[in-house]
Amino acid sequence: MDSPVSPAPGRWPRPPAALPHARLDEPPDGARVTVAGLVLVRQRPGTAKGVVFVTLEDETGVANVIVWAKTFQRFRRAVIAGRLLRVTGRLQREAGVAHVIAETVEDISPLLDRLTAPG
């Protein structure tokens, strides 16, 4: 069943060089990857010492992103305000779950305009 808030497949504004989330099991642990997607959740627990956890969704699934405090300070605006993010970082797997440890975070929300553009 399609979610009413998710864009139709094929109409997703796929950023250049972003790995679809369904393929995060392919690169080796520690590989540098780029993912992109709509921000579903931002969490900054008080017990996490400034770490921000972001969940991104693309047309193939979700990606878990960990933004350490130092990286958050550098890309604060994008992490807080971005609706569509592109994140480059190191892939980390723990207990079968893949996480991207953010090195750079880009707010690519203007690409969302493509969803409503004619043609």
Buried (B, 14 or more C-beta within 10 A) or exposed (E): EEEEEEBEEEEBBBBEEBBBBEEBEEBEEEEEBBBBBBBEEBEBEEEEEBBBBBBBBBBBEBBBBBBBEEBBEBBEEBBEEBEBBBBBBBBBBEEEEBBBBBBEBBBBBEBEEEEEEEE
